[in-house]
């Protein structure tokens, strides 16, 4: 994931955590109409001083907007294959045991 993609994902995450719309955040940081929408769409990237105002409005440090590990949603996406593999292994193991027991019971009933 690129730095800009990480920034955008974190911006969206923290904006939603603060229950702010794009326009509310735009007004809070004193930028032009639809500014945050343009940033979140990747049309442009904010200058450092604007990043500081965004972070302040979201009650976070500016570095959190660039940190891949800060956003739980990104962590889930990043590790989704590992999580899916572990969960499917656990479920397969349980189902296998249950099927094995069901087959043994069915064989006993037949004999």
CORKA-V671378 format. One line per field, one symbol per residue. ss: DSSP state (@ for helix, = for strand, . for the rest). phi: phi as a letter, one per 20 degrees, with the letter a starting at -180 (. if undefined). burial: 1 if it has 24 or more other ideal C-beta (glycine too) atoms within 12 Angstrom, else 0. A space follows every 10 residues. Layout:
ss = ???
phi = ???
burial = ???
This chain:
ss = ..@@@@@@@@ @@@@@@@... .@@@@@@@.. ....@@@@@@ .......@@@ @@@@@@@@.. .@@@@..... .@@@@@@@.@ @@@@@@@@@@ @@@@@@@@@@ @@@@@@@@@@ .
phi = .fgfffgfff gffffffeld egfffgffem dfgmgfgfff enfbcffgff gfffgffemc egfffdefef egffffffdf ffffffffff fffffgfffg ffffffffff e
burial = 0000011111 1111100000 0100110010 1000110011 0000110001 1011101101 0101110101 1001000000 0000000000 0000000000 0000000000 0
